[in-house]
Amino acid sequence: MPENLKIHDENIPITIKKSPNRKRTLSFRMSEAGLTIQIPIKTKEDYLEKVITKRLNWIYKHWLNLKSVQIHKNQNSNKNSFYFRGEIYDIQLIKTDKKRPVFEFRDWVWYLYLNKEIAQESQKALIEKTLNNWYKKEAQELIIEETENLAKIHNFSFNKIYIKDYKSKFWQCRARDLFFNYRLVKLPIELIRHIILHELCHLKHKNHAKGFWSLMRELDGNFVENKKYLKEKGSFILNG
């Protein structure tokens, strides 16, 4: 494979990592350094090329999105930005006659419509409140659906799922109830599933003994990479 992937007028650095923990699926992760693809050890090059070809549009859009965000930061843009499912998005403020704030997503940018009479000094707090309310709504749908699906696939049973606004905790299993911080929706979906599996495994193993980690490795085909990513970048994203 070449060191760079050329799409239109963009040369995107590409890194291929062979993972002994992956059985069949490939993992695509885009960052400012380029595209990283984690593949099973026995993946053939022609198959890899076919998969990359199918995902060219995804790769191109995500690369341009990251470049755009970086340019805005370098230019000290007045736009706000936020994380959602591992991606960074701008918030472009639009003054309007609407009384309530409204989100609209278009061309990889979130537009937040604010009433034109709101004072400048009040905008930051209102943006944060509106964004957090939106996060909570998304978390209720995404985290609950993913938890129920993973529990069904791996034959776990639990009592209830709670989506909370914790100040220091982000996930917990207690008395067969699962607790998740709504801010988890900022993470990539693969990391969200990794965390859900972590708490589901606690239904069978209360502590982090050998049996717990063995079960995690069995259920999460990308366990090592997910655990490392969560440790190195998770806190930054969740608190960003």
Secondary structure by P-SEA (a helix, b strand, c coil): ccccccccccbbbbbbbbbcccccbbbbbbccccbbbbbcccccaaaaaaaaaaaaaaaaaaaaaaaaaaaaaaacccbbbbbcccbbbbbbbbbccccbbbbbbcccbbbbbccccccccaaaaaaaaaaaaaaaaaaacaaaaaaaaaaaaaccccccccccccccccccccccbbbbbcccccccaaaaaaaaaaaaaaaccccccaaaaaaaaaaccaaaaaaaaaaccaaaaaac
